[in-house]
Amino acid sequence: MDISIFGLGYVGTVCGVCLAKNGHNIVGVDVSDHKIQLINDGLPPIVEAGLTELIQQVVQEKKLSASKDHRSAVLDSDISIVCVGTPSRSDGSLDTQYLEQVCDQIGKALKDKDDYHLVVIRSTVLPGTVMGELLPILESASGKKVGVDFGLAMNPEFLRESTAIEDFYDPEMTVIGEFDKRSGDILESIYEGIDSPVMRNTIEIAEMIKYTCNVWHATKVAFGNEIGSISKEIGIDGREVMDIVCKDKKLNISSYYMRPGFAFGGSCLPKDVRALTHLGRQLGVKTPVISNLMHSNESHVDNGFKIVSAAGKKKIGFLGISFKAGTDDLRESPLVELVERLHGKGYEVKIYDKNVDYARLHGANKDYIENVIPHVAGLLEQDIEQVIDHAEVIVVGNSSEEFSNVVERANGSKVLVDLVGFMDKVSCEQHHGICW
């Protein structure tokens, strides 16, 4: 295909060279005369392993050139990929002025173009930017309609400096946020031959994926550093600790805990987070990530209370209050805390949890239930139908299979609050997810 790339910085240059190597005809557009001259001379404007040889090859083959003429670049190409910078402002917000300028330029060129054209945003932008800010500019400047006269897509990049070419050709995934199927089909076609799973979603999801990945990487770095700092103070090598921790691919390095949901609880996680936080304080080690885990967890209990109370109804039915399905363990269950808040505020709460009810009669938690939370034990019912019939608001508290059909059963007269993910859609007027 004939592809124009706006912005010849790190991302634009690497993508342009690699797409040219794959056989596409690439024209790069930039405001810098110096960058344009370097590329047309077959020289890279950035330092990146393997780039010099590739750029020399594709320039000699006349697969890559550079220009300041944005209008001709759009008119002579099928796709425009926008890779301009989105730096931070002093207050931490995103500066999108360069993106807006480029989209205005592309739009004005499209005004005089009869053929369908795909605009791809590859710059890193916050969710809502493409549809809320850039699309109106493109339509206003061109006088044309997205989905009819031109296509629109978001295509976040995951290129690491020093391994960018390898990352381009061997990505873990290719993410495409598409305005419509036609846009997504065209964009996917330019990556033909690259062996990676292609994830096609909405533009907003693609925007959020990029930020989620980067902030998760930053979180891992900060967490590893805090573990290393604590380890050093007690005379052990934090590198060895983290090396062994990373051997566990079932829980530690996996998708197991990486799902939005309700607060964590149980006999281990809260206790151990508090203990390690306290140890850090004793040692004089700052651990802002670890120290704020319990605050983050408590905020999800707050969110649960806000969602239930916002329904404006008094009769609440809880399905499951143990912190995890298949157990009777109520120690530090965030669901118990949520029940206690609602009960204390005068809500009429009834609870069904067959494992907890059994524990009240027979189990090892019998003393805990009767002596520590007897007020909660008094709210337990043995019949799930009694709880559902009583409730104006049904709260699904854990992922027990017997609760899987409650979403369908909750008719228009009942509000459903899903804390575990049985809902297959995002929140609406009657059905509310804790994080979706």
C-alpha positions as CSV (number, residue, x, y, z in Angstrom):
1,M,0.0,0.0,0.0
2,D,0.9,3.7,-0.3
3,I,1.2,4.9,3.3
4,S,2.0,8.4,4.7
5,I,3.5,8.6,8.2
6,F,3.2,11.9,10.1
7,G,5.9,12.4,12.6
8,L,9.4,11.1,12.1
9,G,10.4,10.6,15.7
10,Y,11.2,7.3,17.3
11,V,7.9,5.6,16.5
12,G,7.3,7.1,13.1
13,T,10.8,6.3,11.9
14,V,10.9,2.7,13.0
15,C,7.3,2.0,11.8
16,G,8.1,3.7,8.4
17,V,11.3,1.7,7.9
18,C,9.8,-1.6,8.9
19,L,6.6,-1.1,6.8
20,A,8.8,-0.2,3.8
21,K,10.9,-3.3,4.4
22,N,7.6,-5.3,4.2
23,G,7.0,-3.9,0.7
24,H,4.8,-0.8,1.3
25,N,5.5,2.5,-0.2
26,I,6.2,5.0,2.6
27,V,6.4,8.8,2.6
28,G,7.3,10.3,5.9
29,V,6.1,13.8,6.8
30,D,7.8,16.1,9.4
31,V,8.4,19.7,10.1
32,S,12.1,19.2,10.6
33,D,14.3,19.8,7.5
34,H,17.1,18.0,9.2
35,K,15.2,14.8,9.8
36,I,13.9,14.9,6.2
37,Q,17.3,15.3,4.8
38,L,18.8,12.5,6.9
39,I,16.1,10.0,5.8
40,N,16.3,10.9,2.2
41,D,20.1,10.4,2.5
42,G,19.5,6.9,3.9
43,L,20.5,7.9,7.4
44,P,18.5,7.3,10.6
45,P,17.4,10.4,12.6
46,I,17.5,8.3,15.8
47,V,19.9,5.7,17.3
48,E,18.3,2.2,17.2
49,A,20.0,-1.2,16.8
50,G,19.7,-2.4,13.2
51,L,18.0,0.7,11.9
52,T,20.9,2.1,9.8
53,E,21.2,-0.9,7.5
54,L,17.4,-1.1,7.0
55,I,16.9,2.5,6.2
56,Q,19.7,2.5,3.7
57,Q,18.1,-0.5,2.0
58,V,14.6,0.8,1.8
59,V,15.7,4.3,0.6
60,Q,17.9,2.8,-2.1
61,E,14.9,0.6,-3.2
62,K,12.8,3.8,-3.3
63,K,10.3,2.4,-0.7
64,L,10.9,5.2,1.7
65,S,11.2,8.9,1.3
66,A,10.5,12.0,3.5
67,S,8.9,15.4,2.8
68,K,7.3,18.4,4.4
69,D,4.5,18.4,1.9
70,H,1.6,17.0,4.0
71,R,-1.0,17.7,1.3
72,S,0.7,15.6,-1.4
73,A,1.5,12.9,1.2
74,V,-2.3,12.4,1.9
75,L,-3.4,12.7,-1.7
76,D,-0.8,10.2,-2.9
77,S,-1.4,7.6,-0.1
78,D,-4.2,5.2,1.0
79,I,-3.4,5.4,4.7
80,S,-2.1,8.2,6.9
81,I,-0.5,7.0,10.2
82,V,-0.1,9.7,12.8
83,C,2.9,9.3,15.1
84,V,3.5,12.8,16.4
85,G,4.5,13.4,20.1
86,T,2.0,13.9,22.9
87,P,4.2,15.4,25.7
88,S,3.1,16.1,29.2
89,R,2.1,19.6,30.3
90,S,3.4,21.0,33.6
91,D,0.2,19.8,35.4
92,G,0.6,16.2,34.1
93,S,-2.1,16.5,31.4
94,L,-1.5,15.5,27.8
95,D,-0.5,18.1,25.2
96,T,-2.4,17.2,22.0
97,Q,-1.7,20.3,20.1
98,Y,0.6,18.6,17.5
99,L,-2.0,15.9,17.0
100,E,-4.7,18.5,16.4
101,Q,-2.5,20.3,13.9
102,V,-1.8,17.2,11.9
103,C,-5.4,16.1,11.9
104,D,-6.4,19.5,10.6
105,Q,-3.8,19.2,7.9
106,I,-5.0,15.7,6.9
107,G,-8.6,16.8,7.0
108,K,-7.9,19.8,4.7
109,A,-6.1,17.5,2.2
110,L,-9.0,15.0,2.3
111,K,-11.4,17.8,1.3
112,D,-9.9,17.6,-2.2
113,K,-9.6,13.8,-2.3
114,D,-12.3,11.6,-3.9
115,D,-10.9,8.2,-2.9
116,Y,-11.6,6.6,0.5
117,H,-8.7,7.2,2.9
118,L,-7.8,5.6,6.3
119,V,-6.5,7.8,9.2
120,V,-4.7,5.8,11.9
121,I,-3.7,7.4,15.2
122,R,-0.6,5.7,16.6
123,S,0.4,8.4,19.0
124,T,-0.4,7.7,22.7
125,V,-3.6,9.4,23.7
126,L,-6.0,9.1,26.6
127,P,-9.3,7.3,26.1
128,G,-11.9,9.5,24.4
129,T,-9.3,11.7,22.6
130,V,-9.6,10.1,19.1
131,M,-13.5,10.2,19.0
132,G,-14.0,13.3,21.1
133,E,-11.2,15.6,19.9
134,L,-9.6,14.3,16.7
135,L,-12.6,13.0,14.8
136,P,-14.4,16.4,14.9
137,I,-11.3,18.1,13.6
138,L,-11.0,15.6,10.7
139,E,-14.7,15.9,9.8
140,S,-14.7,19.7,10.1
141,A,-11.5,20.3,8.1
142,S,-12.5,17.8,5.3
143,G,-16.3,18.4,5.2
144,K,-16.6,14.7,5.0
145,K,-18.1,11.9,7.1
146,V,-16.2,9.2,8.9
147,G,-17.3,5.7,7.9
148,V,-18.4,7.0,4.5
149,D,-15.6,9.1,3.0
150,F,-12.8,8.1,5.3
151,G,-11.9,5.5,7.9
152,L,-10.5,5.9,11.4
153,A,-8.6,3.6,13.7
154,M,-6.3,3.6,16.7
155,N,-3.2,1.4,16.6
156,P,-1.1,1.8,19.7
157,E,2.6,0.8,19.5
158,F,4.6,-1.3,21.9
159,L,8.1,-0.6,20.8
160,R,10.9,-0.7,23.3
161,E,13.9,1.5,22.6
162,S,17.0,-0.6,21.7
163,T,14.8,-3.5,20.6
164,A,12.2,-1.6,18.5
165,I,12.8,-3.4,15.2
166,E,12.6,-6.8,16.9
167,D,9.4,-5.7,18.7
168,F,7.8,-4.6,15.4
169,Y,8.4,-7.9,13.7
170,D,7.7,-10.1,16.7
171,P,5.1,-8.4,18.8
172,E,3.1,-10.1,21.6
173,M,0.0,-8.6,20.1
174,T,-1.3,-6.1,17.5
175,V,-4.0,-3.9,18.9
176,I,-6.5,-2.3,16.5
177,G,-9.2,0.0,17.7
178,E,-11.6,0.5,14.8
179,F,-14.4,2.9,14.0
180,D,-15.9,0.3,11.8
181,K,-15.0,-3.0,10.2
182,R,-13.7,-1.5,7.0
183,S,-11.2,0.6,8.9
184,G,-10.1,-2.4,10.9
185,D,-9.8,-4.7,7.8
186,I,-7.6,-2.2,6.0
187,L,-5.3,-1.6,9.0
188,E,-4.9,-5.3,9.7
189,S,-3.9,-5.9,6.1
190,I,-0.7,-3.8,6.4
191,Y,0.6,-6.2,9.1
192,E,0.1,-9.3,6.9
193,G,3.0,-11.7,7.5
194,I,3.7,-10.6,11.0
195,D,2.9,-13.5,13.3
196,S,1.0,-12.2,16.3
197,P,-2.5,-12.3,17.6
198,V,-4.6,-9.3,16.4
199,M,-6.9,-7.8,18.9
200,R,-9.7,-5.7,17.3
201,N,-11.8,-3.6,19.6
202,T,-13.3,-0.2,19.9
203,I,-11.1,2.9,19.6
204,E,-11.6,3.7,23.3
205,I,-10.4,0.3,24.4
206,A,-7.3,0.5,22.2
207,E,-6.5,3.9,23.7
208,M,-6.9,2.5,27.3
209,I,-4.8,-0.6,26.5
210,K,-1.7,1.4,25.8
211,Y,-1.9,3.4,29.1
212,T,-2.7,0.2,31.0
213,C,0.3,-1.5,29.7
214,N,2.7,1.4,30.4
215,V,1.3,2.1,33.9
216,W,1.5,-1.7,34.7
217,H,5.2,-1.7,33.6
218,A,5.8,1.3,35.8
219,T,4.0,-0.4,38.7
220,K,6.2,-3.5,38.4
221,V,9.4,-1.5,38.4
222,A,8.3,0.5,41.5
223,F,7.2,-2.7,43.3
224,G,10.4,-4.5,42.5
225,N,12.4,-1.5,43.7
226,E,10.5,-1.4,47.0
227,I,11.0,-5.2,47.6
228,G,14.7,-4.7,46.8
229,S,15.0,-1.8,49.2
230,I,13.4,-3.7,52.1
231,S,15.5,-6.8,51.3
232,K,18.7,-4.8,51.3
233,E,17.9,-3.3,54.8
234,I,17.5,-6.8,56.2
235,G,20.7,-8.1,54.6
236,I,19.3,-10.2,51.7
237,D,19.5,-9.9,47.9
238,G,16.2,-8.6,46.5
239,R,17.3,-9.7,43.0
240,E,17.3,-13.3,44.1
241,V,13.9,-12.8,45.8
242,M,12.3,-11.4,42.7
243,D,14.0,-14.0,40.4
244,I,12.3,-16.8,42.4
245,V,9.0,-14.9,42.7
246,C,8.9,-14.7,38.9
247,K,9.3,-18.4,38.5
248,D,5.7,-18.8,39.5
249,K,3.7,-18.5,36.3
250,K,0.4,-19.7,37.8
251,L,-0.1,-16.8,40.1
252,N,2.7,-14.3,40.2
253,I,3.4,-13.8,36.5
254,S,0.0,-14.6,35.0
255,S,-3.5,-13.3,34.3
256,Y,-4.9,-14.9,37.5
257,Y,-5.2,-11.7,39.6
258,M,-5.3,-9.3,36.6
259,R,-9.1,-8.9,36.4
260,P,-11.2,-5.9,37.5
261,G,-13.4,-6.8,40.5
262,F,-14.1,-6.2,44.2
263,A,-11.6,-5.8,47.0
264,F,-9.3,-8.6,48.1
265,G,-9.7,-10.3,51.5
266,G,-9.1,-13.5,53.3
267,S,-6.6,-14.6,56.0
268,C,-3.4,-13.9,54.0
269,L,-3.4,-10.8,51.7
270,P,-4.5,-8.0,54.0
271,K,-2.5,-9.3,56.9
272,D,0.7,-9.7,54.9
273,V,0.4,-6.4,53.2
274,R,0.1,-4.7,56.5
275,A,3.0,-6.6,58.0
276,L,5.4,-5.8,55.1
277,T,4.3,-2.1,55.2
278,H,5.0,-2.0,58.9
279,L,8.4,-3.6,58.4
280,G,9.3,-1.0,55.8
281,R,8.4,1.8,58.3
282,Q,10.5,0.1,61.0
283,L,13.5,0.0,58.6
284,G,13.0,3.6,57.5
285,V,12.3,2.4,53.9
286,K,9.8,4.4,51.8
287,T,7.3,2.0,50.2
288,P,4.6,4.2,48.6
289,V,3.3,1.4,46.3
290,I,3.1,-1.3,49.0
291,S,1.9,1.2,51.7
292,N,-1.1,2.3,49.6
293,L,-2.4,-1.2,48.6
294,M,-4.7,-1.3,51.6
295,H,-6.0,2.2,50.9
296,S,-6.7,1.2,47.3
297,N,-8.5,-1.9,48.5
298,E,-10.7,0.0,51.0
299,S,-11.7,2.4,48.1
300,H,-13.4,-0.6,46.4
301,V,-15.5,-1.2,49.5
302,D,-16.4,2.4,49.4
303,N,-17.4,2.1,45.7
304,G,-19.5,-0.9,46.5
305,F,-21.4,1.0,49.2
306,K,-21.9,4.0,46.9
307,I,-23.3,1.8,44.1
308,V,-25.8,0.1,46.4
309,S,-26.9,3.2,48.2
310,A,-27.3,5.1,44.9
311,A,-30.1,2.7,44.0
312,G,-32.2,4.5,46.6
313,K,-33.8,1.2,48.0
314,K,-33.7,-0.3,51.4
315,K,-34.1,-4.1,50.9
316,I,-30.7,-5.6,50.1
317,G,-30.0,-9.3,49.3
318,F,-26.5,-10.6,49.3
319,L,-25.6,-13.8,47.4
320,G,-22.3,-14.9,48.8
321,I,-20.3,-13.1,51.5
322,S,-17.2,-15.3,51.9
323,F,-14.2,-13.5,50.3
324,K,-14.0,-16.3,47.7
325,A,-16.4,-18.8,46.2
326,G,-16.0,-22.4,47.5
327,T,-14.9,-21.4,51.0
328,D,-16.5,-20.5,54.3
329,D,-13.7,-18.1,55.3
330,L,-15.1,-14.8,56.4
331,R,-11.8,-13.4,57.9
332,E,-11.3,-9.9,56.5
333,S,-13.9,-10.5,53.8
334,P,-14.6,-7.1,52.2
335,L,-18.2,-8.4,51.7
336,V,-18.7,-8.6,55.4
337,E,-17.5,-5.0,55.8
338,L,-19.9,-3.9,53.1
339,V,-22.8,-5.8,54.8
340,E,-21.9,-4.2,58.1
341,R,-21.9,-0.7,56.6
342,L,-25.3,-1.2,55.0
343,H,-26.8,-2.8,58.1
344,G,-25.4,0.0,60.3
345,K,-27.0,2.5,58.0
346,G,-30.4,1.0,58.5
347,Y,-30.7,-1.1,55.3
348,E,-32.7,-4.3,55.5
349,V,-30.1,-6.9,54.6
350,K,-30.6,-10.6,54.0
351,I,-27.7,-13.0,53.0
352,Y,-27.5,-16.3,51.3
353,D,-24.3,-18.3,51.4
354,K,-24.6,-22.0,51.8
355,N,-20.9,-22.5,52.7
356,V,-21.1,-19.9,55.5
357,D,-24.4,-21.2,56.7
358,Y,-22.9,-24.7,57.0
359,A,-19.9,-23.2,58.8
360,R,-22.2,-21.5,61.3
361,L,-23.6,-24.9,62.2
362,H,-20.6,-27.2,61.8
363,G,-17.4,-25.6,60.5
364,A,-14.1,-24.3,61.9
365,N,-15.4,-20.7,61.5
366,K,-18.3,-21.4,63.9
367,D,-16.7,-19.5,66.8
368,Y,-15.6,-16.6,64.5
369,I,-19.2,-16.2,63.1
370,E,-20.9,-16.4,66.5
371,N,-18.4,-14.4,68.5
372,V,-16.9,-11.8,66.1
373,I,-19.7,-11.1,63.7
374,P,-22.9,-12.4,65.3
375,H,-25.0,-9.6,63.9
376,V,-24.0,-10.8,60.4
377,A,-24.8,-14.4,61.2
378,G,-28.3,-13.2,62.2
379,L,-28.9,-12.0,58.6
380,L,-28.2,-15.4,57.0
381,E,-31.0,-17.3,55.2
382,Q,-31.0,-20.9,54.2
383,D,-33.1,-20.4,51.1
384,I,-31.8,-18.4,48.1
385,E,-35.3,-17.7,46.9
386,Q,-36.2,-15.9,50.2
387,V,-33.2,-13.6,49.7
388,I,-34.1,-12.9,46.1
389,D,-37.8,-12.3,46.8
390,H,-36.9,-10.0,49.7
391,A,-34.4,-7.9,47.8
392,E,-34.9,-4.7,45.9
393,V,-31.2,-4.7,45.3
394,I,-29.4,-8.0,44.7
395,V,-25.6,-8.0,45.4
396,V,-23.7,-10.9,43.8
397,G,-20.7,-11.2,46.1
398,N,-18.7,-14.2,44.9
399,S,-18.5,-16.3,41.8
400,S,-20.3,-19.4,43.1
401,E,-21.8,-21.2,40.1
402,E,-25.3,-21.2,41.6
403,F,-25.4,-17.4,41.2
404,S,-24.5,-17.5,37.5
405,N,-28.1,-17.1,36.3
406,V,-29.1,-14.3,38.7
407,V,-28.3,-11.6,36.1
408,E,-31.0,-13.0,33.8
409,R,-33.4,-13.5,36.8
410,A,-33.1,-10.0,38.0
411,N,-36.2,-8.5,36.4
412,G,-37.0,-4.8,35.9
413,S,-38.2,-4.3,39.4
414,K,-34.8,-5.3,41.0
415,V,-31.4,-3.6,40.8
416,L,-28.4,-5.9,40.3
417,V,-25.0,-5.1,41.7
418,D,-22.4,-7.5,40.3
419,L,-19.1,-7.6,42.2
420,V,-17.6,-10.6,40.4
421,G,-18.2,-10.3,36.7
422,F,-21.3,-12.4,35.8
423,M,-22.5,-9.5,33.7
424,D,-21.6,-9.8,30.0
425,K,-22.2,-6.1,29.4
426,V,-21.2,-2.8,31.0
427,S,-23.3,-1.1,33.6
428,C,-26.8,0.2,32.7
429,E,-29.7,1.6,34.7
430,Q,-30.7,-1.6,36.5
431,H,-27.5,-3.7,36.3
432,H,-24.3,-2.3,37.9
433,G,-20.8,-3.8,37.8
434,I,-18.2,-2.8,40.4
435,C,-15.6,-2.0,37.7
436,W,-17.4,-2.3,34.4
